[in-house]
Amino acid sequence: MAEAEPAFVSLPIALEGYTERVIEMASWAQCQFVRQGEFILTIGQAHPPVVVGDSSQERRQSLEQAGYITVKVLGKYSMTLQRLQELIQALQTCQQQYQEAVKRGMQ
């Protein structure tokens, strides 16, 4: 009897351009669904306005005059629900590994 063909083949991942990319600090993220099963994740850097003034009232007025916070968009990513769930799992795993390393006194 002949062996059954595998349903899929697993190949290693090669990250093209990984070492050439600049690492940027992400301080803002937004995820939204646009239609059934499709999500858009936007990641950016928030740049709060400069706050000036000696008193709290002057600083508050300075903030109010700024009107908004600028966010430099670093990337926009469209993904399926399955990929979103995989991303959530990857982030949770990374967070758990970090917390365990901190408990052991390593960072």
C-alpha positions in Angstrom: 0.0 0.0 0.0 1.4 3.4 -0.9 2.0 6.1 1.7 -0.4 9.0 1.9 1.0 12.3 0.8 1.3 14.9 3.6 -1.4 17.5 3.6 1.2 20.3 3.8 4.9 20.9 3.9 6.6 22.9 6.6 9.4 25.2 5.5 11.6 27.5 7.6 11.1 31.2 7.6 13.7 33.6 6.2 13.2 37.2 7.2 14.1 39.3 4.1 15.4 42.7 4.9 15.3 42.1 8.7 18.8 43.4 9.5 18.4 46.5 7.3 15.2 47.8 9.0 15.5 50.5 11.6 13.9 49.6 15.0 11.4 52.2 15.9 9.6 52.7 19.2 5.9 52.2 18.9 3.9 54.1 21.4 0.5 54.0 19.8 -1.7 51.3 18.3 -5.2 51.0 16.9 -7.0 48.0 15.6 -10.3 48.1 13.8 -12.4 45.7 11.8 -13.4 46.8 8.4 -15.6 43.9 7.2 -16.3 40.4 8.2 -13.1 38.7 9.1 -10.7 41.5 8.1 -8.9 43.7 10.6 -6.5 46.7 10.2 -3.8 47.2 12.7 -2.1 50.6 12.7 1.1 51.2 14.7 2.6 54.6 15.3 4.7 57.0 17.4 2.7 59.5 19.4 4.3 62.9 19.6 2.7 64.9 22.4 2.8 68.7 22.1 5.3 70.8 23.9 3.8 72.1 27.1 5.0 75.5 28.4 4.1 77.7 31.3 5.0 78.2 34.9 1.6 77.6 36.4 -0.7 74.6 36.0 -3.2 76.9 34.4 -0.7 78.1 31.8 0.4 74.5 31.0 -3.3 73.5 30.7 -3.9 76.4 28.3 -0.8 75.4 26.3 -2.2 71.9 25.9 -5.6 73.1 24.9 -4.1 75.4 22.3 -2.2 72.5 20.8 -5.5 70.9 19.8 -4.3 67.4 19.0 -1.5 64.9 19.4 0.5 64.0 16.3 1.0 60.3 15.6 3.6 59.3 13.0 2.2 56.1 11.3 4.9 53.4 11.2 2.8 50.8 9.5 -0.7 49.7 8.6 -1.4 46.0 8.5 -4.4 44.2 7.2 -5.1 40.7 8.5 -7.6 38.0 8.8 -9.2 37.0 12.1 -6.9 33.9 12.2 -3.8 36.1 11.8 -5.1 38.5 14.4 -5.5 35.6 16.9 -2.0 34.4 16.1 -0.6 37.9 16.7 -2.4 38.1 20.0 -1.0 34.7 21.0 2.5 35.7 20.0 2.3 38.9 22.0 1.0 37.1 25.1 3.7 34.4 24.8 6.4 37.2 24.6 4.9 39.0 27.6 4.9 35.7 29.6 8.5 35.0 28.7 9.5 38.5 29.7 7.7 38.2 33.0 9.3 34.9 33.8 12.8 36.3 32.9 12.2 39.3 35.2 11.2 36.9 38.1 14.5 35.1 37.6 16.4 38.4 37.7 17.2 38.5 34.0 16.1 41.1 31.4 
